[in-house]
Amino acid sequence: MLKWALIFFIVSLVAGALGFSGIASAAGSIAKILFVVFLVICLIFLALGLLAGEILF
């Protein structure tokens, strides 16, 4: 997921540099959404890991 966010961010930078503002803003929006989804999933798994460790020990 983070890999795709990085890819869309790079596409956004390249499109912005070449003057394709519509494509750049769309790719930037997708990158932001994917990054937020990645962070949410990461925090959920972190919390589950901490709770599972607490139950086992």
N, C-alpha and C positions, 0 to 999 in steps of 0.2 A: 504494500500500500504506500509506504513511504517512497519507494522507488518510482511509482507512478506520479506521486506528487512532485518529486524532483524533475521528472521528465516534462510534465506540464509546465513547471516553472521555467525550465530552460527554453521550451517552445515559446512561452510567453515573452521571455527576454529577447529571443531571436526575432520573433514577429514584431515586437515593439521597435527593435533597432532597424528593421527593414521598412517600418512605416505602416504595417498592417495593424492598425489600432483595434479594430473589431475582434480580430483573431487573438490579439495579445490580451485583451480584457477577458475574453471567454476562457482562454487557457489559464490565465491568472486566477479566475474565479474557480475553475475546476481544481487547480492546485491548492487553493485555500481550503476548499471543501474536503478534499482528500486528506490534507494534513490534519484538519480538525477531527475527521473520522479516525485517523491513525492515533491521534493523542487520546481520544476517548477509549478506543479499544485497548491501548497500552495501559491506561489507568485502570480499566476494568480487570485486565489480567494481573496487574500488579496487586490490586486489592485481593483478588482471588488467591494469588500466590501467598500473600501474607496471612490470609485467613486459613489456608490449608496448612501452612507451616505452624500456625498457632494451635490448630487442632491436633496435629501429629505430635507436637512436643509439649 
